[in-house]
Amino acid sequence: MSPKLEWIKSSYSTSDGPSCVEVATVPDHILVRDSKNPTGPRLALTPTTWASFLPYASKH
């Protein structure tokens, strides 16, 4: 049995606010999903790719 993922919701996400993301970590990957569609598709990014993405995401 795989361990239960601990998803962390974006601080910009509210119950009536904009669509946001949630992230979870697993060995060797950062998982990203839509907070309004938690059973939908997920992105699996390497830590290096995630680190490269963060400066762009924090500007918006």
N, C-alpha and C positions, 0 to 999 in steps of 0.2 A: 504494500500500500504506500503510495507516495504521500509525503507530508502536505498538509493543508497550506495553501499559499496565503500569505498575509499581504493583502492589497492595501496600498496607501493612496488615498484620494488626494488630488490636487487641492491646495489651499484656496484656489479660485473657484472650486466647485461648490455650488449651493443647491438646495432642493428646487429652487425656481430660477436659478441662474443659467449661465451658458453651459454648453456641453463641455465636459472636461475629461481628463484622463485619470487612470489609476495605474500604479506601477507595483510590481512585486519582483523580488529577487530570487533567483534559483542559482545553483552553481553554474558559473560561466555565462549567465545571461541576465538581462533585465527584461521583464515582460511588461508590455504596455497594452492597456485595453480602454475602451470607451466606458466611462463611468455610468452612462445611461443605458448601456447594453452589455452588462457584465458576462453574459453567456455567449456573446458574439466573438468574432475573431480577435486574435492577439498578435502583437508584434513581438518578436524575440530578438533583442539586440545584444551584441557583445558589450562588455563594459567600456571598451575603447570607443565604440560607435556611440554609445549613450553619452559618454563624457564629451565627445565632439559635438553632439546635438544640443546639449544643455545651454551653451552660450546663446544660441539662436532662439531657443524657446523662451529664455528669460527676458529677451528684448521685447516680447509682445504681450 
